[in-house]
Amino acid sequence: MFKTNVGSLDRSIRIVAGVALIALTATGHIGAWGWIGVVPVLTGLFRFCPAYLPFGLSTCAVKKP
C-alpha cells in the first residue's frame, strides 16, 4: 500500500511518546489535547508517516546493494 518511511528508532520514540500522552490524558494530568498521542502511536505501528511524503523524508535505514 504505502512505502515504509519510519525507521526503528523513530518508530520507538513515536510509540513511547504517544502512549505517554494518552496515559497522561487518561489519568487526568493533562487536558483532552493529549489524545493527539493516538497519531504518533498509529504512525509508529504502521511505520508510515504521511507528513514525511511532501518532503521526501524517510528515517528507514538505506539498504546497500
trRosetta pair geometry for C-beta under 8 A, 3 or more apart (Angstrom, degrees):
i j d omega theta_ij theta_ji phi_ij phi_ji
2 5 7.9 -68 148 -3 104 101
2 46 8.0 44 60 154 125 114
2 48 4.7 70 102 -132 134 150
3 48 7.6 128 82 -112 38 105
4 47 4.5 -10 -139 130 101 117
4 48 6.2 -99 -119 -73 44 78
4 60 5.8 94 117 -75 99 145
5 47 7.5 143 40 151 41 71
5 48 6.0 67 30 -130 86 56
5 49 5.9 -105 87 38 106 82
5 52 4.8 -171 130 93 139 148
5 53 7.5 175 12 -68 169 64
5 57 6.8 97 173 102 122 64
5 58 4.2 -101 -148 -112 82 82
5 59 7.1 82 157 21 61 65
5 60 6.3 -104 -138 -13 30 111
6 10 5.0 -133 -166 102 77 122
6 11 5.1 110 138 -72 108 84
6 14 7.0 -28 -165 -1 138 151
6 43 6.2 140 -65 155 156 88
6 44 6.6 -137 146 -111 151 43
6 46 8.0 83 29 88 135 62
6 47 4.6 -152 59 -158 101 53
6 48 6.3 -117 -1 -52 108 15
6 49 5.3 104 -65 -18 110 103
6 52 7.6 -173 -66 -13 75 152
6 58 8.0 -107 -51 -151 27 62
6 59 5.9 14 -145 50 39 106
6 60 7.1 51 69 -56 17 86
7 10 4.8 87 56 19 75 109
7 11 6.5 -131 101 -13 34 95
7 58 7.4 97 -40 160 95 71
7 59 3.7 -111 11 119 107 83
7 60 4.5 176 -79 -89 84 36
7 61 6.1 106 -129 -26 121 66
8 11 5.6 -55 -144 33 25 115
8 12 6.5 24 158 -18 62 105
8 61 7.7 3 4 -21 104 106
9 12 5.8 -53 -150 34 31 111
9 13 6.4 29 155 -16 65 107
9 59 7.1 -108 63 156 88 126
10 13 6.0 -58 -149 38 29 110
10 14 6.3 30 154 -21 64 109
10 44 7.8 -160 125 -109 69 83
10 59 4.0 88 -24 90 146 157
11 14 5.9 -57 -149 35 27 112
11 15 6.4 21 158 -15 64 108
11 44 4.6 120 -159 -151 65 82
11 47 6.1 -19 -96 -103 126 79
12 15 6.0 -59 -147 37 28 107
12 16 6.2 22 159 -13 66 111
12 44 7.4 145 -48 -150 13 127
13 16 6.0 -59 -143 41 27 107
13 17 6.0 22 161 -14 66 113
13 44 8.0 -162 68 -99 50 127
14 17 6.1 -61 -143 42 23 106
14 18 6.0 22 160 -18 63 114
14 40 4.0 -151 -166 -179 83 96
14 41 7.0 180 142 -75 87 26
14 43 5.7 -97 -177 83 152 97
14 44 3.6 -179 92 -64 117 112
15 18 5.8 -58 -143 39 25 111
15 19 6.2 22 161 -16 63 109
15 40 7.1 -150 -65 134 27 91
15 41 5.7 75 -126 -123 60 62
15 44 4.0 -152 -54 122 84 161
15 45 7.0 104 -95 -52 109 72
16 19 6.1 -57 -145 39 26 107
16 20 6.3 29 155 -22 62 109
17 20 5.6 -55 -148 35 29 114
17 21 6.5 29 155 -18 64 104
17 37 7.0 -151 128 -133 66 95
17 40 5.5 -26 83 111 104 161
18 21 5.8 -54 -150 34 31 109
18 22 6.4 27 154 -15 65 107
18 37 4.0 136 -159 180 58 80
18 38 6.7 125 -167 -74 115 10
18 39 7.0 -152 -114 65 119 50
18 40 3.7 -160 -62 78 111 97
18 41 3.6 -162 126 -46 150 81
18 42 7.9 -177 -149 3 163 57
18 44 6.7 -148 9 8 138 130
19 22 5.7 -55 -146 40 33 111
19 23 6.1 34 154 -21 66 108
19 37 6.8 180 -37 165 13 129
19 41 6.3 103 -54 -92 69 116
20 23 5.8 -56 -145 38 28 111
20 24 6.3 28 157 -18 64 107
20 37 7.0 -155 66 -129 54 142
21 24 5.9 -56 -146 37 29 110
21 25 6.4 27 155 -17 63 108
21 30 7.4 -60 -153 61 68 145
21 34 4.5 -170 176 -165 83 83
21 35 7.7 -162 134 -61 105 10
21 36 6.6 -64 151 69 150 72
21 37 2.9 177 77 -69 117 127
21 40 7.8 97 20 37 134 121
22 25 5.8 -58 -150 38 30 111
22 26 6.1 28 155 -20 66 110
22 34 6.6 164 -87 143 26 98
22 35 6.8 62 -110 -118 73 47
22 37 4.3 -134 -40 85 78 137
22 38 6.8 93 -81 -60 118 66
22 41 7.2 7 -25 -36 136 142
23 26 5.7 -55 -141 38 30 111
23 27 6.2 16 162 -8 65 111
24 27 6.2 -63 -143 45 26 101
24 29 4.4 -79 -164 66 81 116
24 30 4.7 36 135 12 113 108
24 34 5.4 -134 83 -143 96 154
25 28 7.8 45 179 -67 30 22
25 29 7.5 -82 -65 51 23 74
25 30 5.6 -54 -81 73 64 90
25 31 7.3 -19 -122 102 89 24
25 32 6.7 81 -151 -124 119 29
25 33 7.8 -153 -98 67 122 42
25 34 3.2 -170 -60 83 112 127
25 35 5.6 -175 156 -54 173 64
25 37 7.1 -160 0 12 127 125
30 33 7.0 -79 148 61 108 86
30 34 4.5 111 91 -52 119 129
31 34 6.6 151 77 -9 45 93
32 35 5.9 -18 178 -1 65 112
33 36 5.9 -11 171 -9 65 114
34 37 5.8 -1 169 -14 67 113
35 38 6.0 2 169 -12 70 109
36 39 5.7 -23 177 10 66 115
37 40 6.2 -52 -158 40 51 101
37 41 6.3 53 148 -21 74 108
38 41 5.7 -62 -151 40 33 115
38 42 6.2 30 156 -18 69 109
39 42 6.1 -59 -147 37 27 106
39 43 6.3 19 160 -12 64 109
40 43 5.7 -55 -138 43 35 107
40 44 6.0 37 159 -21 67 108
41 44 5.8 -60 -151 38 26 111
41 45 6.3 22 155 -17 64 109
42 45 5.7 -55 -142 38 31 108
42 46 6.1 8 166 1 67 112
43 46 6.3 -62 -135 51 27 96
43 47 7.8 100 166 -83 53 7
43 48 6.5 -113 -147 80 69 46
43 49 4.6 51 -162 -91 129 79
43 50 8.0 -114 -109 7 113 70
44 47 7.3 19 -175 -74 29 49
49 52 4.5 79 88 -7 103 109
49 53 7.9 -160 103 -22 63 77
50 53 5.6 -28 -164 -1 51 121
51 54 7.6 -49 -171 24 40 97
51 55 7.9 9 148 13 62 113
52 55 6.2 -86 -164 56 44 99
52 56 7.7 -75 160 91 76 8
52 57 4.1 -108 -155 70 93 97
52 58 6.5 105 165 -74 140 48
53 56 7.6 26 -174 -69 30 35
